[in-house]
Amino acid sequence: MDRLLWKTIHKCEFNKEDDFLERILTQAGIEDIYEFLNVNKKNTHDPFLFRNMDEGIELLHSKLGGTIFIKRDTDVDGLTSSSYTKGFIHDISPETNVICTTTYAKEHGIFLSDIEDIVNTLDLIIIPDAGSSSVEECKEIIEKYNIPILILDHHEINEEVMKYATLINCTDGCYPNPTLSGVGVVHKFALAYAKKYGVKEEICNYYLDLVALGMIADSMDMRNLETRYYTLEGLKEENRHNLLIKEIAARYEDELKLGHTMKNYGWVIAPKMNAVVRYGNVEEQNNLFRALCDEIE
């Protein structure tokens, strides 16, 4: 639908003297209402615009087939980020051994205690949705064990961390969209890897429902067209693959009156998962993550 036709139809649906939709969106800071309501893939950016993207891809590629440790962060964006990372690695390299654990408290980033028992087996550490300010922790790991660290994050950056880790972060000042959450950065990383190594993009898009859930749960700015596009794509029926998300939606169908929407994910699905993260015991938190990885029914 072209802009002229859209405007004609659009005006017929509202008071001719006062277009309330236009007023609401304008007051919310939307400059191009047509684009906002018609986001598409053209609104996305080249993942290689991230600083350190090539280096990060090469680091992962060089460690496939070995043992990779993923530090799971303690919220829904952290869960979806780690689940996506783990699933993608298994998709492109089934023989790679992936270990994924967390600190069972509201703590972010990597700690030496996370890996001390398995340090001699590790080839790579990946920190999705955290780690951008874990300078002392990364320094300690590198100086003691020299295990490479890959950070995929969206939080505030301490530039010192790049002395000890490969950092890919959407707030790096190079990438044009700073409003992605951790799982959004993981998605861009996967897309970049797929592009460079000839992996089908469909493998990345299989996890779009996780991308949508993580970005909604982290209250990312949906006025950004790229962030909005990936979120809306992940909510589409054809892109909903995750069994846990489907199960929660089915069990709480009465609360999802309008179906799979941003509001329902933010107010119904994400809070159920966050409750387990905040108040669940270790077994319950681990089972939640295993279910998100489609490892248990």
HUBEL-V985898 format. One record per residue. N is the residue number from 1. D_FIRST is the distance of its C-alpha to the first C-alpha in Angstrom with 2 decimals. Layout:
n=N d_first=D_FIRST
n=N d_first=D_FIRST
//
This chain:
n=1 d_first=0.00
n=2 d_first=3.80
n=3 d_first=6.68
n=4 d_first=8.41
n=5 d_first=6.52
n=6 d_first=6.36
n=7 d_first=9.93
n=8 d_first=10.98
n=9 d_first=10.37
n=10 d_first=11.68
n=11 d_first=14.72
n=12 d_first=15.62
n=13 d_first=16.15
n=14 d_first=18.70
n=15 d_first=21.83
n=16 d_first=21.12
n=17 d_first=23.95
n=18 d_first=23.21
n=19 d_first=19.90
n=20 d_first=21.52
n=21 d_first=18.63
n=22 d_first=18.19
n=23 d_first=21.98
n=24 d_first=22.44
n=25 d_first=20.06
n=26 d_first=21.48
n=27 d_first=24.95
n=28 d_first=24.21
n=29 d_first=23.62
n=30 d_first=19.83
n=31 d_first=19.22
n=32 d_first=15.49
n=33 d_first=14.01
n=34 d_first=10.33
n=35 d_first=11.57
n=36 d_first=13.92
n=37 d_first=11.61
n=38 d_first=9.38
n=39 d_first=12.41
n=40 d_first=12.83
n=41 d_first=15.82
n=42 d_first=15.41
n=43 d_first=16.66
n=44 d_first=19.92
n=45 d_first=23.07
n=46 d_first=25.71
n=47 d_first=28.41
n=48 d_first=31.09
n=49 d_first=30.55
n=50 d_first=32.71
n=51 d_first=36.31
n=52 d_first=38.58
n=53 d_first=35.90
n=54 d_first=37.72
n=55 d_first=41.00
n=56 d_first=39.75
n=57 d_first=38.38
n=58 d_first=41.65
n=59 d_first=43.64
n=60 d_first=42.02
n=61 d_first=42.24
n=62 d_first=45.91
n=63 d_first=46.78
n=64 d_first=45.14
n=65 d_first=47.87
n=66 d_first=49.87
n=67 d_first=49.75
n=68 d_first=46.97
n=69 d_first=47.31
n=70 d_first=44.26
n=71 d_first=45.01
n=72 d_first=42.94
n=73 d_first=42.01
n=74 d_first=42.71
n=75 d_first=39.44
n=76 d_first=36.27
n=77 d_first=34.59
n=78 d_first=37.84
n=79 d_first=37.99
n=80 d_first=34.49
n=81 d_first=35.08
n=82 d_first=38.37
n=83 d_first=37.17
n=84 d_first=34.31
n=85 d_first=36.82
n=86 d_first=39.41
n=87 d_first=37.10
n=88 d_first=35.63
n=89 d_first=39.17
n=90 d_first=40.34
n=91 d_first=37.41
n=92 d_first=38.24
n=93 d_first=41.99
n=94 d_first=43.42
n=95 d_first=46.94
n=96 d_first=46.34
n=97 d_first=48.14
n=98 d_first=46.01
n=99 d_first=47.82
n=100 d_first=45.84
n=101 d_first=47.68
n=102 d_first=47.36
n=103 d_first=49.55
n=104 d_first=49.88
n=105 d_first=49.55
n=106 d_first=47.03
n=107 d_first=47.70
n=108 d_first=45.28
n=109 d_first=45.86
n=110 d_first=48.45
n=111 d_first=52.16
n=112 d_first=55.07
n=113 d_first=56.06
n=114 d_first=52.82
n=115 d_first=54.05
n=116 d_first=57.84
n=117 d_first=58.67
n=118 d_first=56.49
n=119 d_first=56.47
n=120 d_first=58.42
n=121 d_first=55.83
n=122 d_first=52.68
n=123 d_first=50.93
n=124 d_first=47.95
n=125 d_first=46.86
n=126 d_first=43.19
n=127 d_first=42.30
n=128 d_first=38.69
n=129 d_first=37.59
n=130 d_first=40.91
n=131 d_first=43.60
n=132 d_first=42.35
n=133 d_first=45.47
n=134 d_first=47.91
n=135 d_first=50.05
n=136 d_first=53.50
n=137 d_first=52.51
n=138 d_first=50.88
n=139 d_first=53.85
n=140 d_first=56.30
n=141 d_first=54.62
n=142 d_first=54.48
n=143 d_first=58.05
n=144 d_first=59.55
n=145 d_first=57.65
n=146 d_first=55.44
n=147 d_first=52.53
n=148 d_first=49.23
n=149 d_first=46.62
n=150 d_first=42.82
n=151 d_first=40.94
n=152 d_first=37.21
n=153 d_first=36.54
n=154 d_first=34.72
n=155 d_first=37.70
n=156 d_first=39.66
n=157 d_first=41.30
n=158 d_first=45.01
n=159 d_first=45.26
n=160 d_first=48.66
n=161 d_first=47.17
n=162 d_first=45.99
n=163 d_first=49.66
n=164 d_first=49.88
n=165 d_first=46.45
n=166 d_first=43.30
n=167 d_first=40.70
n=168 d_first=36.93
n=169 d_first=35.37
n=170 d_first=31.98
n=171 d_first=33.91
n=172 d_first=35.84
n=173 d_first=34.63
n=174 d_first=33.09
n=175 d_first=30.03
n=176 d_first=27.19
n=177 d_first=26.40
n=178 d_first=29.52
n=179 d_first=27.90
n=180 d_first=28.10
n=181 d_first=30.84
n=182 d_first=33.46
n=183 d_first=31.54
n=184 d_first=28.57
n=185 d_first=31.06
n=186 d_first=32.47
n=187 d_first=29.08
n=188 d_first=28.68
n=189 d_first=32.28
n=190 d_first=31.73
n=191 d_first=28.71
n=192 d_first=30.90
n=193 d_first=33.78
n=194 d_first=31.68
n=195 d_first=30.41
n=196 d_first=33.96
n=197 d_first=35.76
n=198 d_first=33.46
n=199 d_first=32.67
n=200 d_first=29.59
n=201 d_first=26.80
n=202 d_first=26.56
n=203 d_first=29.94
n=204 d_first=28.57
n=205 d_first=25.47
n=206 d_first=27.93
n=207 d_first=28.87
n=208 d_first=25.50
n=209 d_first=26.67
n=210 d_first=29.65
n=211 d_first=27.53
n=212 d_first=25.58
n=213 d_first=28.86
n=214 d_first=30.75
n=215 d_first=28.30
n=216 d_first=27.92
n=217 d_first=31.71
n=218 d_first=32.35
n=219 d_first=30.14
n=220 d_first=28.18
n=221 d_first=25.94
n=222 d_first=22.47
n=223 d_first=21.19
n=224 d_first=21.40
n=225 d_first=18.12
n=226 d_first=20.03
n=227 d_first=22.19
n=228 d_first=19.39
n=229 d_first=17.57
n=230 d_first=20.85
n=231 d_first=21.73
n=232 d_first=18.67
n=233 d_first=18.99
n=234 d_first=22.64
n=235 d_first=22.07
n=236 d_first=20.12
n=237 d_first=22.50
n=238 d_first=22.44
n=239 d_first=23.56
n=240 d_first=26.28
n=241 d_first=29.50
n=242 d_first=32.12
n=243 d_first=34.77
n=244 d_first=35.98
n=245 d_first=32.63
n=246 d_first=32.23
n=247 d_first=35.79
n=248 d_first=35.49
n=249 d_first=32.31
n=250 d_first=34.18
n=251 d_first=37.31
n=252 d_first=35.64
n=253 d_first=33.12
n=254 d_first=34.32
n=255 d_first=33.32
n=256 d_first=29.79
n=257 d_first=28.70
n=258 d_first=24.96
n=259 d_first=25.28
n=260 d_first=24.54
n=261 d_first=23.22
n=262 d_first=24.21
n=263 d_first=26.57
n=264 d_first=28.27
n=265 d_first=28.82
n=266 d_first=30.21
n=267 d_first=32.41
n=268 d_first=33.38
n=269 d_first=33.25
n=270 d_first=34.11
n=271 d_first=37.05
n=272 d_first=38.66
n=273 d_first=38.77
n=274 d_first=39.89
n=275 d_first=42.72
n=276 d_first=44.13
n=277 d_first=43.89
n=278 d_first=45.68
n=279 d_first=48.23
n=280 d_first=48.47
n=281 d_first=51.43
n=282 d_first=51.30
n=283 d_first=51.00
n=284 d_first=48.18
n=285 d_first=46.21
n=286 d_first=46.80
n=287 d_first=45.79
n=288 d_first=42.54
n=289 d_first=41.71
n=290 d_first=42.88
n=291 d_first=40.67
n=292 d_first=37.65
n=293 d_first=38.59
n=294 d_first=38.75
n=295 d_first=42.49
n=296 d_first=43.70
n=297 d_first=42.51
//
